[in-house]
Amino acid sequence: MGKALSDMTLEELWEIFPIILTEHKEIWDKWYTEEQKRLVRTLPTENIKISHIGSTAIKSIWAKPIIDILVEIPASLPMDRVKELLIQNGYICMSYQQNRSSFNRGYTSEGFAEKVFHLHLRYEGDNDELYFRDYLNDNPLLAKQYEELKISLWKKLEHDRDGYTLAKTSFVAEQTDKAKKYYRHRY
């Protein structure tokens, strides 16, 4: 038995959890739906919105086989309460702030499980990822550009998740700004 994940350095974690990209898989929608149903059973459902975000929610592009989920809660619901419910139901808290928290499920000391989830917990309206997702799904050429950017970064940043994310930031921000103007107040 190896080290516990909580005892590993960031470099050790990046080594056993490298950036992996794969062709789009239809099963990702099924995995999201199963996890969404699980979350509905776990969380107080009053005014909570659960959405599939990230590259696995953009049709036809290569992605990390990790299902990103956005959970928006009303301002009246304490984030601490939702955090505890998620932890009790198998999620690991990766970062916790007053208004934004992230969790994962499917990381083991041997590497990725078959199904891996990143959950982004936010207050209602903090949902730029929805605009980005919809804009790329509605604009396949932009989606392909995003895919090409990701593939170009993949091997050189395979063991540097922060660097990989940072290198995509300007593209994501630019397209999100366009999407918010185009869709206005969709969300």
N, C-alpha and C positions, 0 to 999 in steps of 0.2 A: 504494500500500500504506500502510495507516494504522499507528498506533502498535501496538506489541506489547501484549497484555493486561497483562503484567507491568509495563509502564511507565505504565499508566493509573492515575489517581486513583480513589478509590472513587466519587466523583460521576460521573466519565466512564464507569465500568463500569455504574453504575445507569442512566445515560442510554441506553446501547446494549443493556442487559439489563433492561428494565422489567418490572414485575409485569404479567403477562398471564394472564387467566383465560378458560377456555373450557369449554363443556359437556363432560361425561364422554365419553370416546371408548373404545370397546372395543379399539382398536388398542394402547392403553397396556399391556394385559396381554401382548400379543404382543411389544411392545418389551421389556418386563421379562423375559420368558422368553428372548428372544434374548440379552439382555445377561447374564442369569444363566448361560446355557450358556457364554458367552464367558468369564465369570469362573471358572467351574468348570475350564475349560481353562487358565486363567492362574494360578490360585492353588493352593497345596497344599490339597487337598480334605479332608484328614484332620481331622474334627471342626469344620469350618467350616460355619456356617449362613448362608444368603443368603435375604433376605426382601424382598418388595415392601412398602414403607411409604409414608406421605405420602398426600396427597389423591387421587393417581391410583390408589391402591389401595382407595379408598372408593367403592363403586359408586354411581353416579347423581349425584354432586355435581360442581359446577364445580371446576376445579383449574387450577393452572399446568401447562402441558404439559411437565412435567419429571418424569422417573421417579426417585423416591427409592428407594434400595436400602440396606438394612442388611446389613453383613457382620460377623458375630460370629466372633471367633477365640478359640481356647483360650488360657488364660493362659501356657501353655508355648511358644506361638509368638510370637517377637519382632515387635512391631508394625512396627519398622523394615524387617524383611524383606518384609512384606506391602506396605508403602508403596512400596518400590523396585519390586516386581513390578507394582503398579498404574501407577506412573509409566512404566515400560518398555512398558506396554500402552495408552498413550494418555490416561491420567488426569492431571489437573493437581491438585496438592496445594494446597488452599485454606487449611487450618489443620491444624497438627500439634501434638498434645500427647501426653503419655506414655500416656494411656488412651483418648483420643478423637481421631479425625482425620476430616477431610472432604475429599472430592475431587470433581471434576466432569469431565465429558466432553461436548463438544458446544457449547462456547463458542468463538466465532471473533472476530477483530477486526472483522468485519462484523455481528456479532450472533449470534443463536442458530442452530445447525444444525437440521436437521429433527428429529433425535433428541437429546435432552439428558438427561443423567443426573447425579444427585447421589448420591454414595456415602458412607455414614457407616460408618467403620471403628471397631469397638468390641470390647472383650473380652466373652466370653460372659456373658450375664445382664444386660448394660446395654442393655435393649431395650424401654423404655417405649412406644416407637412402635407396637409390635405390639399392646399392650393397647388403645391409643387406636384403631388401625385396626379391630380386631375389634369394639370396643364401638360405634363409629359404624356399622359394617356391620350389626350386630345391632339397632341402634336408629335406624331411618330418620328419625324426627323430630329426633333430636339431630344427625344428619348434615345435615339441612336447616338447622337452626339454625347449624351451623358454616359451611355454604355461604353463608347470609345474612350472617353476620359477615364472611366473606372478601370478598363482593361489596361490602359497605358500606365496606370499607377500600380497595378496589382503586384507584379513581381518585385519591383524595386521597393515597395513599401509593405511587403507581405507580413513582416513582423513588426509593423509600426502603425497600429490602428489610429493613433492620434494624428500622425503625419498623413495617412490616407484620407481621413475625414477632413483635415485642414486643407489639403490639396483640392478637394471638391467644393469647398465653401463658397468661392466666388461664383461658380456656375450655379450652384443651388440658390444662392441669395439673389442673383440676377433673374433667374427664371421664376422664383417665388414672387419677386416684386412685380414682374410682368403679369403673373397669374392673378395676384391680388387686384391689380388694376382691371384686368380683363373680366374676372368673375365678380368683382366688387365685394359685396357682403354675403357671398354664398354661405359662408359658415358663421 
